[in-house]
Amino acid sequence: MKAETQAIRIPEKIMRQIRSDCHNAILRAHLRPNEKDLVHLRCVDHRLETESSFGSQLWYFEGLVANADNQRVPLFGALDYSLQFGLHELADCGVFDSTDERERFYSVYRQGHFTGSLRHPSHRWLAIGMFLVAIATLLRFVPRLFAE
């Protein structure tokens, strides 16, 4: 992934809001950040607001925080903001265990939807079930067609 952001100036009031949303996302993940924990914030995507559409910003944060067992665990998160009339409105946020999971969030963010894999086990079970129902239906109704 390449960062497509330019040097943008973020007012201190907006940065306080972003830090607060970051802190709240960490708390919702049942992790305990304290003032000593260094959480790095960076804007990885910035789309400007136009006459016909709202803008958006995607912020990444990472660091080390304490979990419920008081162990230090790595933290990778993302904050998705909608820019509406100059205001930052939090649209989505997430805290992830690895950078790969966060990159998956980024791909959904860029594409606007998630395309599931056909190799997922539940899809195989669904295909087997549909095949069995089709066989049962054929066994039930095909003899009636030839009986007439």
VEXVEXKE-952304 format. One record per residue: x, y, z of N, C-alpha, C, CB in turn. Coordinates in steps of 0.05 Angstrom, whole numbers, plus 5000, padded with zeros to 4 digits. Atoms other than C-alpha are relative to their C-alpha. Last residue first. Glycine has a CB too. Layout:
XYZXYZXYZXYZ...
REM end
This chain:
502349915015404441944670500149904973499950304998502350164994409241544712497650084984499350025030500150235017415341854679497649815005502649845004500149915028414142544708499949764981502550164994502749915006412342254776499850084971499150235019501750245004418941864779497150084993500049825025499550125025422642534768498349754995503049934998501849915021419242894826500549874973500250294997502849984992422042584890498250054975499650225021500950274993428842354865497049995007501649885024500150165025429943024831498949725006502749994987502349905016428143404895499749844974500450304993502450094987432842964937497550104984499850115029500350295005438443074887497449905012502549855012500650035029437443834887499649704994502250124983502849925003437143834964499249974971499650305008501650214988443743444966497050064998500749975030499950235017447143924917498249775011503049904998501749945024444744534956500049764981501150254985502950004993447444235020498250054977499550215021500750284995454244064989497049995007501749885023500150145026454744774961499249715003502750024986502449905015452945085028499749864973500250314996502350124987458044645064497450094986499950065030500050285008463444865014497649855012502549865009500950005028461545595024499949714990501850174983502949984999462145495100498850004971499150265014501450264994469145225091497050035000500949905026500950014972471645865056498549755006498350255007498750224987474945714989499249985030503050034998501550245006470146154951501249755014499849954970498550215015473346754984498149764996502549925015499250234985469147345005501349804982497649875013500650235017468948004967501149755015501350024972498250234995468448575016499249774982499949925030501450244993465549244995502049775004497949924979502749944992467449974985498449755007498650154979501950115019473649824945497150055007500549704997499549905027478450284982497949914980502749924991500449715000475550165052500350124972502150145019502949964999474949425040499450304999498849875026501050085026482249415019497050034999500849714993499349795019484149815081498949934972503050054999501949774995480449335127500550224980500450115029502550105011484448765094497850215005499249745014499949965029490749175107497449904987502449854988500549725005488749205181500150064970502150185014502949954996488148455183499350294995499249935029501550125022495048385152497050045002500649704999500249805021497948895201498549884976502850084991497750005018496348425258499650214978500449724987497750154988491948365319502450014982499249725005499450255012486848895297502549885013500550034970497450064988483249485327500649714992499950035032499450284994477649775286502749985012499849834975497450034987474150425270500449705006500250175026499350284993468450645226502750005014499949824976501850185014464751285206500549715008500450024969498950275000467751795254498049814987500649915029502050184988465252475232501149724998497250034985499250285000470553005218497949835015502949975014500150134974467253675202500949714997497350015013497749934984469154105142500149875027500050295004500149724996462254065110502250095019497350095011502549885009462353315117499950295009497549855012499749714999468952955121497550134988502650114986501449875022467652225136500250305004497049904998501649754996472751915181498750084974501850225011501049905026475551205182498150235006498449774984502349824996479851025242499250114972500750245020500749815021484650445238497650155008499549844973502849915003488250015288499750194977499150135025500149895027494449585301497150084997500949804978502649895007496349415373500250124972499050215021500049805022502048995397497250074992501649894975500750125025501148655465500250224978497249875000499749815022504248815532499549864974502850135001497850065018501548345585500150214978499849714988497849814995497148595642502549934984500650015030498150154983492547985636502550175007500949754987501350054974486948435611501849855019497449834995502650135003491448715556498949945028500349734984500450224982496849245563497349874995500250095030501749944978498749685504499749755017497250104990500150224981504149705451498350085023502849915009498449984976503450155391499949755016499050245016498750254990499650275327501750065024501849884978498649974975494950785296501249735008498250115022498950244987492550855225501250085027502149864981497749974982488151425200500749735011499350195024499450254987483551405140502550045016500249764980497250034991480552065117500249735014500950235019499550214980474252195077503050015007499249724990497350095000470952725034500449785021502050235006498649954975463652815020502949904997498649875024499650224982461052824949501650095025501549774986501950225003458153284896500349775020500149894972502749905002461353954910498049785000499650174975500649865025467853624932497150105001500449824975502949965004470753404998499650164975498750155025501249744995477953194993497050004995501450214983501649925024480152484998498650265007498049774992501549754996485652345049498750074974501950235009501649945024488751665058498450255006498249764993499150165023494351425104498450064975500049715006502149995021493851935160501049864975499150304994499249895026498551745216497649984981502549854989502249945018497851625291501250104974498150215012499349835023503251295334497550024982502349884984501650095022501151035403500550194977496949985007499749835023506351105456498449884977503050034993500150155025504050795520500150204977497549834998497350075008506351205580500049874973501249825021498749765011499451555587502949934990500150225021499449804980495950895596501650224987501549885024497849825005492450435547500550185024499450174974499749784981488349865574502450184992500349905029497249954994485749375523500150255017501650034974499350114973478649115521503050005005498949715002498650255005477949265446500949865025502450054981502050195010472849795464501249734994498650124976501650094977478350145505497849804992498750245014498350184985482950165444498549895025502650145009499850255015477450465402501649795015501250044971502650144997476050985455500049744985497750184991500150094972483451195457497549845005500250235020498050224998483651255381499949875027502850114993501250235014477251665382501849765000499250084972502150104983480452125434498649764988497950225005498850144978486752195393497949885019501950195016498950255012482652365331501349845022501950064978502250185006478552875370501049734990498050134980501050094973484853195399497749804996499150245017498150204990487753215328499249905027502850125001500550255015481453565303501849785010500350044969502650104990482154105357499349744987497850214994499650144974489554175341497449895011501350205020500249834977488054345268500249845026497350165000502350094984490553855215499950195025500249705009499949874974495154145162497449925014500350314998502449854994496153685104500250115028497549814997499749864975502853465075497450165005502550195001498049795002500553015020500350125028499150224979500549744986497052365028502350194994499649965030500649805020497351804978499450275012497649904983501449774988500851315023499650214979501550115025498449755000502750694985498250225012501050074972501749775000500050005000501850255000498150005024
REM end
